[in-house]
Amino acid sequence: MNARLSATGAPTERPRVALVIGSGGLKCIAAFGAMKVLQRESIPIDMVVACSGGAFCGTWAADGGGDADAAASYFEKASHGMFGRLSYRGLLGLLLPKLFRFDELLGILHDAALNRGIRDFVGDRCFEDLKLPLHVVATDFDTGEKQVFSSGRLFDAIRATVAIPLVFPPWPIGGRQMVDGAACDPLPIDIAVREGADIIIAMGFEESLQSGSRSGMDLFLRLKTIVVNHLYRSQYAFYSLSHHAEVVPIIPEIPFPVGLGDAHLIPELVDLGAQATEREIGYLRRLLAADAKTAA
Amino acid sequence: MNISISQQDPVTLVAISGSVDSLSAEKLTEAFTGELNAGRVKLVADFSAVSYTSSAGLRSLLGAVKDSRRLGGDLRIAAVQPDVLRVLSLSGFTSIIKIYDDVAAAAASFGTAA
């Protein structure tokens, strides 16, 4: 890596490191495994960027991290029942839109438990209360534009970015309806680039395709998976190749399907996240050491 | 990272070992540029001993692919290890670069579809 120079030409301190946690539903819990390894190795993190399910670990990491196993256990307990309750109003509206008046602001799952879970996690805290800068990506449902939240109430940003269309209702912020950040930016490396990161540790997840579709909803989710996976790869490719920042991808190999209600898989996901990070840790160490040497 | 260059006319074989990353990308770019400037534009990168590649390494490869094609040749990659292949696939390289199982197949490809 070239030495980073200040405006006066003097070498600056170590590179700015960003942790990016992409979308992936419950798979994002693997990021706690990644954090375990990064903390053990004292890899410095200067900012966190997160999308969708990644917002939970992202918020925890930006708050200074800590015992990653304990945090994963907390989410294992908290996620029980968080995603399970069907909204018959939403479901009927989806199946028989004219008869039951389809409303785009409804989802097929009730969000009361989800909202409670997010409130229990962050309370009324704001981005400004965290130890590190955190940027959470959501999608403006009306315009399709990307929205990046870096200030204000954490609850609103997290609730917005996890609002999987049709599954959970969108979340209003500033008069706009917000949905899942994965719809526009499933691996938001671009935000880390914009915020001046030199090294971007990018943890991403491809959704696994379910074979066969037993309902229209299955079909829709399958199509969404295909589109988001391609968007994820395209964005990784573009931002890796178009900018000087060094992108270190951490892509856990998860050989089984993971649904929102599969909380029992959390310990295994944490392990897989740690394993994927161990594969990159040698390079991260060399990268930071080389940069320190250059700056000296 | 180590680089060893040999001629297997009409192909130039660039055997790379170690990690192709931001700490070594400049060396790799220089090696490719040297060959291209000397008019050797049909390049095969032997990746059998490449253990890692990062975004800076990918940028170096992409630059060499673009330059070699502009000059009427190509850079083709052989014997990529699974972990490296994952990164090449994720970044779209497997769509835009010709990748072969081994060096012989990559070198032979220039005879048929150069």
Interface residues (C-beta under 8 A of the other chain):
Chain A: M1 R233 S234 Y236 A237 S240 L241 A245 E246 V247 V248 P249 I251 R279 Y283 R286 L287 A290
Chain B: S19 D21 S22 L23 Y52 S54 S55 A56 L58 R59 L62 D83 R86 V87 L90 S91 G92
